[in-house]
Amino acid sequence: MRRRAYEAEIAAWERAAVPLVAALNAIKGEQSMLARRRGWASPLDAALFENNIDRQTLDALMAAVHDAFPEFRRYLKARARALGLPVLAWYDLDAPLGESKRVWSFAEARQFIVEQFGAYSSRLGGLAERAFRERWIDAEPRPGKIGVNYGFHLRDDESRILVHYRPNFYAVNVLAHELGHAYHNLNLARRTPLQRRAPGTLAETASTFCQTLVSQAGMQQADAHEQIVLLDASLQMAALLVVTTTTLFLFEKAFYEKRQHGELSLETSKQMMLEAQRQAYGNVLDPSALHPYAFMGMSPLYSHSYWNFQYSFGLLFALGLYGCYRNGASDFQARYDEMLSATGMEAPADLAARFGIDIRCPSFWRSGLDVIRADIERFESAVAQQQIAETGHRCPAQKAGASNGLDDKGVNQVGRVPDTGWGRRDI
C-alpha cells in the first residue's frame, strides 16, 4: 500500500514538475539578484542576517549534524529490524511500528503536564495550571475546526492555544509544545512590541524545551511496547528536523550555486535532490527508493531563502539547553527565563554565552545531539528486547553492506525489485 501510494504521488509530481522547476528557477534567480544588489555575497548571508547568526555558527551546526548522520542511520537500521525489513524504502521512514495502547484523557494530560512543568519550576507549572484553569486552550475536535496546532500571544502575559486533542501521548506532547510557546510569551510580556520579535532560530526554543520535559518523562513511565512507539515518534521528528531539513539545505545550496550559470533542467534538479539524500542517509535507504521530487512540496522553498536550517538550529539549541539543565547548571531556571525575555533583543550567540555556551563551536551542538543519541540507544535496546520476546533470539544488528542488501556505496545486491515510497511529512 505504501509503495502504491508513493508511485501515485511520483506520477502526480511528474505531471506538475516542469512548471514547478520553472517557477523555482525564476524565484531563486530573483532572490540571488536581489541579494547581490543589496550588497550580500550570497542569499545565504542574507538569511543568516535575518536569523541573527553568523557563518561560523552555521558551519559549527552543520559540522555537528554531518558528524551525527551515522547515529541517525543506526536508528533507521533498528527501525528496519523492527519492521522486519532488510532495508528501508523512503516510504518506510514513517511506517508505524504499532499503536500506543495507553489512553490519555484530557484531564490526565493536564495533570501530567502540570506535574512535569512543576517539577522543573513553580513558574512554569503555574503557567500551565493557569492556561488550563482560565481556558486558554481550544482542544476539542469538532467539525469545521481548522486541523492545525498553534499558539499565539493575545495580550500582556496571556496566550491562546488551538489543538485537536486526541487521547494519546502524541497529543500530550503537542499540548506541552504549545504551552511552551505560552511560556515564551509570558517571559516576553514586559518587552515592547519590537523587542518581542524573535528570529526564526529562537522561535521554537521554549516550545521544544517544554515538549522535551514531557516526552522524556512519558518515556520513563512507559512499558516496553509503549517505549518503542514513543521513542520512534520522537526520533522520527528528530530525523525530520535534522536529517531531512539538511537534505533540503544541501539541495537549495547546490541550486543557488548552479543557478548563477543559467537555468536548471528538471533532470538536474532531481539529481541534486537525490545526491543530497544519499549524503544524509548513506546506505540505510534503498537507493532505488529515494524521492527525486521531495523538494517540490516544500512551500517555503518558493518564498524564502534557506528556511531549512532554522529547524535544525531550533531543535538542537533547545536540546543543548535541556542538557545543561539536566546536568545541573547552577541557577538555570532564572537564567533561562531571562534569556527567553531577551530573544528579540540579543543575538543567539550572546544569549547562549549567558550559560557559558559557545554556539560557534560544534561541541555545543553535539551536546544537543547527545540527547537524541541517548534515545537512539534506548530504541535499539527496546527493539532488541522485543525481538527476543517474540522470537526467542536476538536479530543481529545490520552492518553497512551486504547485511542489508546494499554494498558500501548503497547499491542493491539482492537481485529483487525494491519497494519504493514517499512518506516524509511536510515541515
C-alpha positions as CSV (number, residue, x, y, z in Angstrom):
1,M,0.0,0.0,0.0
2,R,2.8,2.4,0.9
3,R,4.6,1.6,-2.4
4,R,1.4,2.2,-4.4
5,A,0.8,5.5,-2.7
6,Y,4.4,6.5,-3.4
7,E,4.1,5.6,-7.1
8,A,0.8,7.5,-7.4
9,E,2.5,10.6,-5.8
10,I,5.5,10.3,-8.1
11,A,3.2,10.2,-11.1
12,A,1.4,13.3,-9.8
13,W,4.7,15.2,-9.3
14,E,5.9,14.2,-12.8
15,R,2.8,15.9,-14.3
16,A,3.5,19.1,-12.5
17,A,7.3,19.0,-12.4
18,V,8.1,21.2,-15.4
19,P,6.2,24.3,-14.3
20,L,7.4,23.9,-10.7
21,V,11.0,23.8,-11.7
22,A,10.5,26.8,-14.0
23,A,8.9,28.6,-11.0
24,L,11.8,27.7,-8.8
25,N,14.4,28.8,-11.4
26,A,12.6,32.2,-11.6
27,I,12.3,32.6,-7.8
28,K,15.9,31.6,-6.9
29,G,17.2,33.7,-9.8
30,E,15.4,36.7,-8.5
31,Q,16.5,36.0,-4.9
32,S,20.1,35.8,-6.0
33,M,19.9,39.0,-7.9
34,L,18.2,40.9,-5.0
35,A,20.9,39.6,-2.6
36,R,23.7,40.9,-4.8
37,R,22.0,44.2,-5.4
38,R,21.6,44.6,-1.6
39,G,25.3,44.0,-1.0
40,W,25.1,40.4,0.2
41,A,27.7,37.9,-1.0
42,S,25.0,35.3,-1.4
43,P,21.4,34.6,-0.4
44,L,22.7,32.5,2.5
45,D,24.4,35.6,4.0
46,A,21.1,37.5,3.9
47,A,19.3,34.5,5.5
48,L,21.9,34.4,8.3
49,F,21.5,38.1,9.0
50,E,17.7,37.7,9.2
51,N,18.2,34.9,11.7
52,N,20.7,36.9,13.7
53,I,23.5,34.3,13.4
54,D,26.9,34.3,11.5
55,R,28.5,31.9,9.1
56,Q,30.8,30.4,11.8
57,T,27.7,29.4,13.9
58,L,26.1,27.8,10.9
59,D,29.3,26.0,10.0
60,A,29.6,24.6,13.6
61,L,25.9,23.5,13.5
62,M,26.3,21.7,10.1
63,A,29.6,20.1,11.1
64,A,27.9,18.5,14.2
65,V,24.9,17.5,12.1
66,H,27.0,15.8,9.5
67,D,29.0,14.0,12.2
68,A,25.7,12.7,13.6
69,F,24.4,11.2,10.4
70,P,25.8,7.7,11.4
71,E,23.8,7.9,14.6
72,F,20.6,8.5,12.7
73,R,21.5,5.7,10.4
74,R,21.7,3.4,13.4
75,Y,18.2,4.4,14.3
76,L,17.0,3.7,10.8
77,K,18.6,0.3,10.8
78,A,16.9,-0.5,14.0
79,R,13.7,0.7,12.5
80,A,14.1,-1.7,9.6
81,R,14.7,-4.6,12.0
82,A,11.5,-3.6,13.9
83,L,9.6,-3.6,10.7
84,G,11.1,-6.9,9.6
85,L,12.7,-5.4,6.5
86,P,16.2,-5.9,5.1
87,V,16.4,-2.3,4.2
88,L,14.1,0.7,4.4
89,A,12.5,2.3,1.4
90,W,11.8,6.0,1.5
91,Y,8.2,5.5,2.5
92,D,9.2,3.2,5.4
93,L,10.6,6.2,7.2
94,D,7.2,6.9,8.6
95,A,5.7,3.4,8.6
96,P,4.0,2.8,12.0
97,L,5.7,0.4,14.4
98,G,2.4,-0.3,16.3
99,E,-0.1,1.7,18.2
100,S,0.1,3.1,21.7
101,K,-2.3,1.2,24.0
102,R,-2.3,3.9,26.7
103,V,-5.3,6.2,26.6
104,W,-4.6,9.7,27.8
105,S,-7.8,11.6,28.7
106,F,-7.6,15.4,28.6
107,A,-7.7,15.5,32.4
108,E,-4.8,13.1,32.6
109,A,-2.8,15.2,30.1
110,R,-3.5,18.3,32.2
111,Q,-2.3,16.6,35.4
112,F,0.8,15.1,33.8
113,I,1.9,18.3,32.1
114,V,1.3,20.4,35.2
115,E,3.3,17.9,37.3
116,Q,6.2,17.8,34.9
117,F,6.3,21.5,34.4
118,G,6.1,22.0,38.1
119,A,9.0,19.6,38.7
120,Y,11.1,21.9,36.5
121,S,9.9,25.2,38.2
122,S,6.9,26.5,40.0
123,R,6.7,29.4,37.5
124,L,6.4,27.0,34.5
125,G,4.0,24.8,36.4
126,G,1.9,27.8,37.4
127,L,1.7,29.0,33.8
128,A,0.4,25.6,32.7
129,E,-2.2,25.4,35.5
130,R,-3.4,28.9,34.7
131,A,-3.7,28.1,31.0
132,F,-6.0,25.1,31.8
133,R,-7.9,26.9,34.6
134,E,-8.6,30.0,32.5
135,R,-9.4,28.0,29.4
136,W,-6.8,29.4,27.1
137,I,-6.8,26.1,25.2
138,D,-9.3,25.2,22.5
139,A,-8.7,21.4,22.5
140,E,-12.0,19.8,21.4
141,P,-12.0,18.2,18.0
142,R,-15.2,19.3,16.1
143,P,-16.5,19.6,12.5
144,G,-15.2,22.7,10.7
145,K,-12.3,23.3,13.1
146,I,-9.0,24.0,11.4
147,G,-6.7,21.0,11.6
148,V,-3.5,22.6,12.8
149,N,-1.9,23.2,16.2
150,Y,-0.6,26.6,17.2
151,G,-0.3,29.1,19.9
152,F,-0.3,32.9,19.8
153,H,0.2,35.9,22.1
154,L,-3.1,37.6,23.0
155,R,-2.3,40.4,25.4
156,D,0.1,41.2,28.2
157,D,1.2,37.7,29.6
158,E,-1.8,35.8,28.1
159,S,-1.7,33.4,25.2
160,R,-4.3,31.2,23.4
161,I,-3.7,27.7,22.1
162,L,-5.5,25.8,19.3
163,V,-5.1,22.0,19.2
164,H,-7.1,18.9,18.1
165,Y,-6.7,16.8,21.2
166,R,-6.8,13.0,20.8
167,P,-6.4,10.6,23.7
168,N,-2.8,9.6,23.0
169,F,0.6,10.7,24.1
170,Y,1.4,12.5,20.8
171,A,-1.4,14.9,21.7
172,V,0.1,15.4,25.2
173,N,3.4,16.3,23.5
174,V,1.6,18.8,21.3
175,L,-0.1,20.4,24.3
176,A,3.3,20.7,26.0
177,H,4.8,22.2,22.9
178,E,2.2,24.9,22.5
179,L,2.3,25.7,26.3
180,G,6.0,26.2,25.8
181,H,5.1,29.0,23.3
182,A,2.8,30.4,26.0
183,Y,5.7,30.3,28.5
184,H,7.9,32.2,26.0
185,N,5.2,34.8,25.7
186,L,5.0,35.1,29.5
187,N,8.7,35.9,29.6
188,L,8.3,38.4,26.8
189,A,5.4,40.2,28.5
190,R,7.4,43.1,29.8
191,R,9.0,43.8,26.4
192,T,7.9,46.3,23.8
193,P,6.4,45.0,20.5
194,L,9.7,45.5,18.7
195,Q,11.6,43.8,21.5
196,R,9.3,40.7,21.3
197,R,10.2,39.9,17.7
198,A,12.5,36.8,18.0
199,P,14.3,35.4,14.9
200,G,13.2,32.0,13.5
201,T,16.2,30.4,15.0
202,L,14.8,31.1,18.6
203,A,11.1,30.9,17.9
204,E,10.9,27.2,19.0
205,T,13.3,27.3,21.9
206,A,10.7,27.3,24.8
207,S,8.3,25.0,23.0
208,T,10.9,22.4,22.2
209,F,12.3,22.6,25.7
210,C,8.9,22.1,27.3
211,Q,8.0,19.2,25.0
212,T,11.3,17.5,25.9
213,L,10.4,17.8,29.6
214,V,7.2,16.0,29.0
215,S,8.3,13.4,26.4
216,Q,11.3,12.3,28.4
217,A,9.1,11.8,31.5
218,G,6.5,9.9,29.5
219,M,9.1,7.5,28.1
220,Q,10.4,6.8,31.6
221,Q,6.9,5.7,32.6
222,A,6.1,3.6,29.5
223,D,6.1,-0.2,29.3
224,A,8.3,-2.0,26.8
225,H,5.9,-1.8,23.8
226,E,4.9,1.8,24.6
227,Q,8.6,2.8,24.8
228,I,9.2,1.7,21.3
229,V,6.2,3.6,20.0
230,L,7.1,6.8,21.9
231,L,10.8,6.7,21.2
232,D,10.1,6.1,17.5
233,A,7.8,9.1,17.3
234,S,10.4,11.3,19.0
235,L,13.2,10.0,16.8
236,Q,11.1,10.4,13.6
237,M,10.6,14.0,14.4
238,A,14.3,14.5,15.3
239,A,15.3,12.8,12.0
240,L,12.9,15.1,10.1
241,L,14.3,18.3,11.7
242,V,17.9,17.3,11.5
243,V,18.4,14.9,8.6
244,T,15.6,15.7,6.2
245,T,16.0,19.5,6.6
246,T,19.7,19.1,5.9
247,T,19.0,17.4,2.6
248,L,16.8,20.4,1.7
249,F,19.6,22.8,2.8
250,L,22.1,20.9,0.6
251,F,19.7,20.9,-2.3
252,E,19.0,24.6,-2.0
253,K,22.7,25.5,-1.7
254,A,23.5,23.5,-4.8
255,F,20.5,25.0,-6.7
256,Y,21.7,28.6,-5.9
257,E,25.3,27.8,-7.0
258,K,24.2,26.3,-10.3
259,R,21.5,28.9,-10.9
260,Q,24.3,31.6,-11.2
261,H,25.3,30.0,-14.5
262,G,21.8,29.6,-16.0
263,E,18.5,27.8,-15.6
264,L,18.5,24.3,-14.2
265,S,16.7,21.5,-16.0
266,L,14.2,19.2,-14.3
267,E,16.6,16.3,-14.6
268,T,19.5,18.3,-13.0
269,S,17.2,19.3,-10.1
270,K,16.1,15.8,-9.5
271,Q,19.7,14.5,-9.4
272,M,20.7,17.2,-6.9
273,M,17.8,16.1,-4.6
274,L,18.9,12.5,-4.9
275,E,22.5,13.4,-4.2
276,A,21.6,15.3,-1.1
277,Q,19.5,12.4,0.2
278,R,22.4,10.0,-0.5
279,Q,24.8,12.3,1.5
280,A,22.5,12.3,4.5
281,Y,21.0,8.8,4.6
282,G,24.0,6.9,3.2
283,N,23.3,3.2,2.5
284,V,20.4,2.8,5.0
285,L,17.8,3.6,2.4
286,D,17.3,1.6,-0.8
287,P,19.0,3.8,-3.4
288,S,16.2,3.0,-5.9
289,A,13.6,4.1,-3.4
290,L,14.6,7.7,-2.8
291,H,12.5,10.7,-3.7
292,P,13.8,12.9,-6.5
293,Y,10.8,15.3,-6.2
294,A,11.0,15.8,-2.4
295,F,11.8,19.5,-2.8
296,M,8.8,20.3,-4.8
297,G,6.2,20.1,-2.0
298,M,8.2,22.4,0.4
299,S,6.3,25.6,0.0
300,P,8.9,27.8,1.9
301,L,11.4,26.9,-0.8
302,Y,9.4,29.1,-3.2
303,S,9.1,32.1,-0.8
304,H,12.2,32.1,1.5
305,S,15.9,31.7,1.2
306,Y,17.4,29.0,3.4
307,W,14.4,28.5,5.6
308,N,15.5,25.0,6.4
309,F,18.5,25.3,8.8
310,Q,16.3,27.1,11.3
311,Y,14.6,23.8,12.2
312,S,17.8,22.0,13.0
313,F,19.1,25.1,14.9
314,G,15.8,25.4,16.9
315,L,15.7,21.7,17.9
316,L,19.4,21.4,18.8
317,F,19.6,24.7,20.6
318,A,16.7,23.7,22.9
319,L,18.1,20.2,23.4
320,G,21.5,21.7,24.3
321,L,19.9,23.9,26.9
322,Y,18.0,20.9,28.2
323,G,21.3,19.1,28.5
324,C,22.6,22.0,30.6
325,Y,19.5,21.8,32.8
326,R,19.8,18.0,33.2
327,N,23.5,18.3,34.1
328,G,22.6,20.6,37.0
329,A,23.7,24.0,35.7
330,S,23.5,26.5,38.6
331,D,20.6,28.8,38.8
332,F,19.5,27.5,35.4
333,Q,15.7,28.4,35.6
334,A,16.2,32.1,36.4
335,R,18.8,32.5,33.7
336,Y,16.7,30.6,31.2
337,D,13.7,32.9,31.8
338,E,15.8,35.9,31.4
339,M,17.2,34.5,28.2
340,L,13.7,33.9,26.8
341,S,12.8,37.5,27.6
342,A,15.7,38.8,25.5
343,T,15.2,36.6,22.4
344,G,14.0,39.7,20.4
345,M,16.9,41.9,21.7
346,E,20.1,39.9,21.6
347,A,21.8,37.5,19.1
348,P,21.6,33.8,19.9
349,A,25.4,33.7,20.4
350,D,25.1,36.4,23.2
351,L,22.2,34.7,24.8
352,A,24.0,31.3,24.8
353,A,27.0,33.0,26.4
354,R,25.0,33.6,29.5
355,F,25.2,29.8,30.1
356,G,28.9,29.6,29.2
357,I,27.9,28.2,25.8
358,D,29.7,28.9,22.5
359,I,27.4,28.2,19.6
360,R,30.2,28.8,17.2
361,C,31.8,25.6,18.5
362,P,30.5,22.2,17.2
363,S,30.8,20.7,20.7
364,F,27.7,22.6,21.9
365,W,25.6,21.2,19.0
366,R,26.9,17.8,19.7
367,S,25.6,18.2,23.3
368,G,22.1,18.6,21.9
369,L,22.6,15.6,19.6
370,D,23.7,13.6,22.7
371,V,20.0,13.8,23.9
372,I,18.9,12.2,20.6
373,R,21.8,9.7,20.7
374,A,20.6,8.5,24.1
375,D,17.1,8.0,22.7
376,I,18.6,6.0,19.8
377,E,20.4,3.7,22.2
378,R,17.2,3.2,24.1
379,F,15.3,2.5,20.9
380,E,17.9,-0.1,19.7
381,S,17.7,-1.8,23.1
382,A,13.9,-1.8,23.2
383,V,13.7,-3.3,19.7
384,A,16.2,-6.0,20.5
385,Q,14.3,-6.9,23.7
386,Q,11.1,-7.0,21.7
387,Q,12.6,-9.4,19.2
388,I,13.9,-11.7,21.9
389,A,10.4,-11.8,23.5
390,E,8.8,-12.5,20.1
391,T,11.3,-15.0,18.6
392,G,13.4,-16.2,21.4
393,H,16.6,-14.8,19.9
394,R,18.0,-11.5,19.1
395,C,18.3,-10.5,15.4
396,P,21.8,-9.4,14.6
397,A,22.4,-5.7,14.0
398,Q,22.6,-4.9,10.4
399,K,26.0,-3.6,9.3
400,A,26.7,-1.4,6.3
401,G,26.8,-3.5,3.1
402,A,25.6,-7.0,2.4
403,S,23.6,-7.5,5.6
404,N,21.0,-5.0,4.4
405,G,21.2,-5.9,0.8
406,L,23.4,-2.9,-0.1
407,D,27.1,-2.5,-0.7
408,D,29.0,0.3,1.0
409,K,28.0,2.7,-1.9
410,G,24.3,1.9,-1.4
411,V,24.0,-0.3,-4.4
412,N,21.3,-3.0,-4.3
413,Q,22.9,-6.5,-4.3
414,V,19.9,-8.8,-3.6
415,G,18.5,-9.0,-7.1
416,R,15.0,-8.0,-6.3
417,V,12.7,-5.3,-7.4
418,P,12.8,-3.0,-4.4
419,D,9.8,-1.3,-2.8
420,T,9.7,2.4,-3.3
421,G,7.7,5.0,-1.5
422,W,7.3,8.5,-0.1
423,G,6.5,9.1,3.5
424,R,8.1,12.3,4.8
425,R,5.8,14.8,6.3
426,D,5.8,18.4,5.4
427,I,7.9,20.6,7.6
